[in-house]
């Protein structure tokens, strides 16, 4: 027995209204609609465009309540209203919003949102009121201890969003309750009737999500009376923290639940989803994990011809496993066989859990009429579906389309990212969400760009949510992350990989066949790449694709060779930048922003920064230089380039082509290049070879450093230029390079 509540019932019978008598529940002859808007100016009071009350707090709404007569409608226009002090309803009113998604009453996790008073606590006095709540969202309401009041006295600790006192009636429709809390009972809604009277009230086409009661009824609590009917509503993720029902409790009371869906409501051991004298018909009572609390305690009536589908054997007399005999009887089913979608609005007024194709809840019983929670007529198929959701006969999958990349391989040696070629498209127009299911190998950004983390198989997905008559769906892509410095040479007898030296060159530059950087593609399976650079020592490296040792093509073999010329790059030290445009020296400026080097001049801007092997941005060193380690990456964004051209990225001193990028229609590029693992420590240049917007040849050199900062380094490096006269005396032809060094003060 709930002794505290019994004492409360006796006490409330004797409580008189404070501040005089309340208006009776009679309805005025001429009902009026009063408009409340969150923004704008007070007008004629005839519409949301010309409201009679304006404000984003409870004051404007309460003013409308106070001015209303019994039978009036209070229309709360779209907006979020902060309720820091509870709204008081003492008249028979219809309180209507613009929709549960658009009209929101927010209790700010500090206040109960609304109380419906009984105007005369004498049982059967006939002066009680009836209140309709329609199309409103109630969030973050909180009913906690107030002074020394007893349990549920004046709403104390009961009904985080709404408390209904004694014999007053409430009819809730098309509303949503989320994240409301009660320190005693009824996380979202509580009604305390007393004296075991029958007071008809309804909750229809509404959703209850993540509401919590410390003791009983995380969603709804009805106590000491009868007459509550819950119809076509969804209860998801509601919780009791300690004693009985996670979703609905009828204690010293009873209630009926029809055509509703209960999923994953939670609590500690010893609690259940439902508690008390509840009759359940044609509803889904589901827990996704067998370790979760049971659906029923020992008092619910849910078996036999009532046609419920339950995921455990906790409901009394419900023992048949699906399919029952007859097939329309209540049955125990697996959660997987229910094939439930995710809780979501899906473009509708309230949140639902949809039935997906193949669900055992489809076409389950006969004799239904009316509509489901979101207004779809029943039945849609040959028979009626179980639960709050009737699957439309026009339902289809919302499968994303058009998602492609330029390659199914990502070579870490040349770039750590692979940009999307064409993004995934949601047919319902709501957008897609990208995700990786192999985060140890790769991640994927919100724009679809894949970033390699390690070698292996990268599996990524594009998810489209359910919307209206489309079910959520997913498409997947598989990308292989490799790290290879080889290119291929094909002969008539064998397939080998080799690097050759052009006649006027002495150092090979290798580019892998099929390697793809952001915006580039190679489809040549038989290619030898060489570089001409007279200043490089003579070396040659050969790597086989079919054997562990080098192989040499036979005299009968044939091969093709493509030479990639090494660009003539500006000589710059770390922290400096230079450029050649059509062979002429051009002055550049260099600055530092957000640990990036920003190079500007001659209509071109390039921004580079370092990314560590763990994916974190690398801070500039104490000299303001970009200092990397082998295996790190350089992220590049540049603009002012000729659209449709290719940009080569190189690493100097020993020239090593890192990859290429394609310039988009706006003259921009964006990509990431990995520093080769065998690069020597010391000063290097990051070099870009391209064309400017005028189509002139462009080479930009930016000084960077690899390896630890030396002990002799200082924050002020002396710039040493080589006199042109000295170069001429040595008989060398050296392009005149104008270099400017711009040291920016580093942010502390």
N, C-alpha and C positions, 0 to 999 in steps of 0.2 A: 504493500500500500504506500502511496505517496503521501505521507502524513502532512508534509509541508504544504502540498497543494490542497489537501482537504481542509486544512486550517484556513488557507487562503480563500477557498470558496465560501466558507462560512463568514469570513471577515468581509469579503467584497459585497455580500448581501446587505451589510449594514453601512457600507460607505455611501455618503451623500455626495453629490457633485459639489465641487469647489467653485465658489463665486456665483452662486445662484443656479437656477434651473436651466437646462439645455432646451433648445428647440425640440419639438416633437418630430417624429419621423414622417409626418404627413407631407405629401407632395404638393407644391404650389401649382395653381391652375395654369400659369403661364411660365413654362420653363425657359431659361435663358442659357446661352452658351457664352462663357467668359473666356477670353483668350489671354494667355500668359506667354510672353516671349523673352528669350534670354538677352537679346540685343534689340536695338532700335529705339524708337521714341513712342511714348504713350499716344495712342490715337483714339479712334472712335470705339474701339473695343469690339470690332466686328469681324476681325480676321487676324491671322498671324502677321500680315503686313501692316495692320492697324490695330495693335493689341490694346487691351485696357490696362494691362499690368506688364512691367518690364523689369527684369533683373535676373542675375545668374545665381542668386541665393534663394533660400527658402522664403524670404520675406515677401517676394512678389507672389509666390504661389499661395502662401498663407493669407495674404490680403484678398486674393480671389475667393478662397474658401470662406473667409469671414463675411464677404459681401454677398455671397451666394444665398439662394433660398433652396429649400428642399426640392429636389427634382432637377436642379440646374446641372449643366455640364461645364466642367472646367477643362478647357483644351490647353494642354501644355505643349507649346510649339517646339520644333526641333532645337536641340541644344543640350548642353550638360549643365545641370543645376547643382550647386554645392549645398548640401543640407548639413549645416553645422548644429542645428537645433531642430528637434523633431517636429514634423508637420502634424497638426491636430485636425481630425475630421469629426465633426459633431452633427452633421446633416446628411440626409440621403442625397448623394451626389454621384454623377458619373465623372470619373477622372480619367481623361483620355489623352494619350500622347500621339505624336506623329509617326510612331513606330518604335518598337523596342530597341532597334539599332540606332535611332536618331534622337529620341527623347530619353535622356538618362538622368535619373536622380542619384546623386553620389553622396553617400554618407561619410565619405572621407576617412573611413575606418575610425570614426570617433563618435558617431551619433546614430541612434535608431532613426529610420527615415520617416515612418508614418505610423500613426496610431488611430484606429477607428474606435471611438468611444461608444459605450452603452449609456444612453442619456438618462436611464433610470435603472439602477441596479436591482430593483425589486423584480424577482422572477415573474414573467408573464404580464408585465405592466403594459405592454403594447406600445411603448414609446421608443423602442429601439429603431435603429436606422439600417438602411441597406445601401451599400457602396459598391459601385462597379469600377474596377481598375482595368483599363484597356490600353494595350499597345505602349507600354512603358518599360524601360529598363531600370532595374534597381541594383546598384552595385555598392560594395564597400560599406553597407550598413552595419552597425554594431550596437547590440543591446547588452550593456554591462551593468554592474551594480550601481544603483542610484541611492545615495544616502542609506537610510535604514529600512527601506521598503522591503517587503517580503517577496517571495518568488512570484513573478508575473504580476505583482501588484502595480497598477498603473504602467504595465508593460515592462516592469523591471526585469532585466536579464532574459526576456522572452521575445522572439521575433526580431531578428537583426534588421530586416527590411520593413516588415509590416506586423503589427500586433493588433488583433481583433478582440475587443473586450466583450465578454459575456454574450448576450443574445443578439448583438448586432450581426448582420449578414454581410458577407463579402463574396463577390463574383469576380474572379480574375480571369482575363482572357488575353491571348496574344502578347504575353509579357515575358521578360527574361530576368532571371535573378542570378547574380554571380558575386562570389566573394563576400557574402554577408555572414555575420557571426553573431551568435547568441551565447551568452555565458551560462545559460540554463537550458532552454529548449527552443526548437524552431529556428534553425540558423537563418532561414529566409523568412518564413511565415509561421506565426503561432496564433492559435485561437483558443481561448479559455472560456468555455461556456458556463460550466458549473451547473449543479443540480440535475445533471443527466437529462437535459432538455434536448429536443430536436430542433436545431437551427439550420435550415437549408443554406448551403454555401457551395460554390463550385470553383474549381481551378481547371481551365480549359485551354488547350493549344498553347501551352507555356513551357518554358525550359528553365531548369534549375541546375546550375553548374558551380561546383566548387564552393558550396556553402557549408558552414560548419556550426555545429552545436557542441558545447562542452559536454552536455549530458545526453539529450535525447532529440532525435529528429533533425539531422543535419540540413534537410531540405524543408520539411513541413512537419509541424506538430499540432494535433487537435486533441484537446483534453476535456474530460468531464462533460461530454455531450455528444450528440449525434448529428448526422445530416450532411457531412462533407462528401462530395463526389469529385474525383480527379479524372479528367477525361483528356485523352490524346495529348499527353505531355511527356517530356523527357527529363530524366533525372540522371545526371552524369557527374561522377567525381565528388559527390557530397560526402560529408564526413561527420562522424561522432568521435569525440576525443576520449570518452570514458565509459558510457553506460549502456545504451541500447541501440537505437535505430540510426543508421547512417543517412537514410533517405526520408522515410515517412514513419511517424509513430501516431497511433490512435490509442491513447492511454485513458482508461475509464471512459472509453468512447468507441465509436466505430466509424469506418469510412469505406467507400467503394472506389476502386481504381479500375478504369476501363481503357483499353487500347493505348497503353502507355509503354514507354521503354525505359528500363533501368540498366545502366551500364557502369561497372567499376566504381560503385560507391564503397567507401572504405571506413575502417575503424579498427580498434584493437581486438584481441582475442576476447571472446565472450559476447561480442556485439553481432548485429545482423543488419542487413539492408532495410528490412521491414520489421516492424514490431507492433503488436497489439491486434485488435479485432479488425482486420482488413480483408475485404473480399476483392479478389483480383480476377479480372476477365480479359482474355485476348491480349495479353501483355507479354513483353520480353523482359525477363529477369536474368541478367547476365553478369557474370564475373569472368574476366579474361584469364585469370590464373587460379588454379584450384587452391592455392594457399591463401587466397583472400577470404574475407569473412563470408559466412553463408548468407543466402538470400533471405531465408525465413527464420523466425523462431518457431514456437510451437502453436501459434494462434491463428495464422493466416488460412484463408480458404482460397485455394488456387488450383485444386485438382479437378479431375474428371472433365465434364463437358465445357468447362470454363475456358478451355483452349489456350492455355499459357505455354510458353516455351521457357524452360528454366535450365540453368547450367549446373545445378547440383541437386542433391536429393534431400534438401533441408525442409521443403514445404510439406506439411502434413498430408498424408495419403497420396502424395504425388510420387509414384514409384516407377511408372512406365517409361521405358526408353523409347525415344523417337525411332520409327513411327509407332504411335500408340494404336490401340484398337478400341473404338474407331479412330481413324487417322486424325480427326479433328479434336481429339481429347488432348488435355494438357500432357506434356511429355518432357523428359529430361534430354537435353541435346548438348553436343559439344559446342564450345564457343566458336571454334573454327567453322562449323557447319552453319552458323548463323550468318556468316559473311557480312559483318557490319562495317560500314564506312566510318570515317572520322566525324566527330561532333563539329558542326560548322553551320554558319548561316546559309551558305550556298545561294545567296541572293534572295533569301526569304526573310520573313518577319522575325522568326525565332530560330534558334539552333536546333538541329535534328541530327540523329544518327541514322543515315540512310541504309536501306537494305540493298546490297549489291547483287548482281546477277548470280543465280544459283543458290541463294539463301533458302534454307528450309522454312523460313517464315513466310515465303511468298505463296499466295494462293492456298492458304492453310485452312480457312474456315468459311462457312456460308452464312448469309443473312445480314451482312453489314450494310449500313446506309450512311448518308452524310458525307463528311470530308475528314481527311486526316489533319495532323497538326498544322500543316502549311496550306491547307485548302484544296488539296487534290481529292477529287471525288472517289468514293469507295463503291464497288471494287473497280480496279483497273484491269485485272486479269480475269481468269475464269472464276476465281473465288477471292476471298478477302485476305489481306496480309495481316500478320500479327504485329502489334506494337503501334507506336505513334506515327509511323511512316508508311504510306502506301506508295509502292514503287510505280511510277507512271509507265504506261505502256509505250511512251515515247522516249524512255530513258536510254542513254547511250554513253559510251566511254569518252572522256575528255582527253584523248591521246595526243600529246604534243607532236608536232610535225616539223620537218625542215631542219633538224639539228645536224650539222656536219662540221668536220674539221678537215684541214688540208692533208692530214696524214694520220695513220693509225700508230705511228711511232714518234716518240719524243726522245731526242738524243741529248742527254744531260751535258755532254762535252761542249755543245755549241749553244744551247739555250736551255733554261730551266722551265720555260713556259711554252704553251701551245694555245694560241688565240683561236676562238671559235670562228669558223668560216661563215656559217649562217646560224643564227641563234635558233633555239627551239621556240615554237609558236604554240600558244594555248588557243585551241579553237574557240573557247568560250570568252576569250579576250581578257582574262584575269591575270595573265602573266604566269611564268613558271618559276620554280625554285630549283636551283642546281645543288647537288650534294655528291660527295664522294663516299663510297662504302669501303674504300681502301685508303684511309687517311695516312697509313704508314708509307704508302707509295706515292700518293698524290693528293692534292687539294684542288678545289675548284671554286672560283670566285663567282660573285653574283652575276657577272656578265658572261660567264661560261669559260673564261680563261683557265686552263689547267696548269698547275705548278707542280713540277716533279719534286718529290721528297727523297725517294730512293729508287733503286732499280727494281723492276718487277712489272706486274700487270696492274694497271690503273683502271678501276671500274667507277664510272660516274653516271649520274642519273639526272634527268629533268622531270620534275614532278609538276603536274597540273592538278589543282584542287577541283573538287566537285563544285558545280555551279548550275543552279536551276535543274534542267533535265539532263545534265551530264555528270557522270560519276568521275571521281578523281582517277587519274591514270599516270603511268610512269613509262618513260623510254630510257634505255641505257646505252652507254658507249664503253668500249674497251680500248685503251691506249697502252701500248707497250713502252715502258721507260727503259732506255738502253744508255750505255756510255761507250762510244766507239770512236776511234780516230782513223778508221780505215776507209778507203775507197776501193772500188772494185774494177778489175780488168778482166774482160771475158775473152777467152781463146776458144779455138775449135775443139780443144781436147780437155780443157780443165778450166775451173773458175778460180782466179787468184785475186789477191788484193795487193796493189803495189803503188809506190809513189816514185815518180821519175823527176829528173831535173832537166829543165829546158836548156838549150845550148848555151845561153848567156847567163845561166843561173847556177847557184851552188847549194841552195837550201830548199828542200821540199816544203810545200804548204799543203796539208792534206785536208780534204773535205769529204765526209762520208756520203756515199751514194745513198739517196733516199732520205738523207737527213733533212729535217724541216725545222726552221725557226719560225717565229711568229710572222705569218704573212708570206712565207716562201715555200716552194715545193720543188723537189727534185724527183724526176721519174726515170732517170737514165741508169739502168742497171749495169752498164759497161762503160766506166769512166775512169781515166787516170788524170789527176789534177797536179799541175806543177806551177811553180812560181819562178819568175826571173828577178833576181836581186843580186847585183854584182858585189855588194858589200858583205855577203854572208859566207862563212866558211863552207867548203864543200862537204856535204854529208848525204847519205841516202839511207832510207829505212823501208823495209818491206815486211808486210804482215799478211800471211795466207788466210783465206777464208775456209779452206778445206783441210789444212794440215797445220801442225804446230810449228813447223819450220818454214823459212822463206822458200818460195818456189819461183822458178824462172820459166816464162813461157817458152814453148818449143819453137823451133825454127818455122814450123808450119802454122803457128798461131798468129792471129791478127788481133790488133787492139786499136782503140781510138784514144786520143789524148786531148785534153782541154787545158789551156794555160790560163791561170788567173794572175794577172800582173799585180805586183805589189805596189800600192800607192806611194807616191813621193810625199811623205808625211812631214809636217812641221816639227822642228826640234824643240820640244818643250819639256820643262822639268815639272815635277809634281806641284800642283797649285797654279800652273800656267796653262794658257790656251793659245793656239794660233790657227791660222787658216790660209789656204790657197784657194782663190777663185779664178778660174781660167789661167792658172799659173802665176797669178799676182798675189803678193802678200796683202792680207787684209787684217785690220786691227779688230780684235775681239776683247770683250770685257768678261771678267769672271767674278761671280759673287757666290754667296753661300746662304742657302735657305733650308731649314729643316734637315740638316745633315746631308744636303745635296749640293753639288757644284752646278751652278747655272751659268751657261756660256751664251752670250748674246753678241750680235754684230752682223752687219750686212744683211739684215732681214731674216736672220736665222736665229733660233733659240734652241738650245739643247740642255737638258737637265739629266744628270746622272747621279746615282747613289748606289751604295753597296748593299747587298743582301747576303747574310751569313748562310752557312749550310743548314742552319735550323730555321731559316725563313725570316729572321729578324733583320730590321734595317740597321746598318752599321754606322756608328757615329764617326764623324770626321775626327782625325787625330788632333793633337795639340797644336800642330802647325796649320790646321785648317785644310789638310789634304785628305783625299780619299785614299785610305790605306786598306788593302785587302789581303787575304790569304788565298793560297791556291785552293780551288774548289768553291770559293765564294762566287757570287754573281754580280754583274753590273746591270742595274735597271736603267733603261733609257727612254726618255720622251723627247721628241724633237718636232719642230714645226718650221715652216718656211721653205719646204723642199718641193721639188717638181713632182706633181701628182703622177702616179703610174710608173714611176721609176723604182729601181732597186737601190737600197743602201747597203753597202758592205761595212761590216764592223770588223776591225782588226785589233790585234794586240802587238805592240812593239815594245822592246827593242828587236828581238828575233821575231820577224813577222809571222803571225799566226792568225788566219782568218777565223773569226769566231762565229760568223753566220751572216745572214742577210735578212732584210726586212723590206716589205713592199710599202711604198708611200701611198696613203689613201687619197681620196678626192680632195680633201681639205689640205693636202700637203703635210700631213702629220704621220709620224711613226711612233710605235710604242712596243717595247720588247725587253727581254732579259737575256743576258749572255753569261755563260759560266766561264770563269777563269780556269784555264787548263791546269790539271793537277801537277804537271811537270814544270810550270813556269818558275823561273829563278827569282829569288828575292832581290829587291832593288827598285830603281826608278824605271817606270814604263810609261807608254803612251797608249791611250785608248783613241783609236783613229776611226773616223767615219768618212767613207768615200761615197759621194752622191752627186746630185746636181741641185742648184738652187732653183727658185721659182722661175727664173729667167732661162733655165736650161743650161746654165754655165757649169762646167766641172767644178766640184766643191770637195775639198779635203779639209777636215777639221781634226786637229790633234789636241787632246786634253791630257795633261800630265797626271799620273796616278802613281801609287807606290804599292809594292807587294812585300809582305813580310813585316816583322816587328819594327817599331820605331827605334832608330839607332840612338845610342846614348849621347852622341854628339849633335843631334838635331836640335835646332832652336826654332822658336816661334817666328823669328825674323831671318829668313834665308836670303843670302846675298845672291842677286841675279847677275850671272856672268854672261855677257854676250861675246860672241866671237867676232872680232873686227873683220870686216869684209876685205880690208887691205891685206891682212895676214892670210886669208884664204886665197887671195889672188897671187901672193908671193909663193904659195905652196903649189900653184898651178891647178888649184881645184876650182870647179865651177859649182858654187853653192848659191842657191836662191836666197835672195835677201828676204829675211823673215822679220816682220814686225811683231814683236811679242809684248804683250802688256800683262802685267801682273796686278791683279786687284785683290788685295787682302781685305776681307771683311771681318769685322769683329765677331767672334764666335759667341753665340748665346751661352750664357753660363747656366 
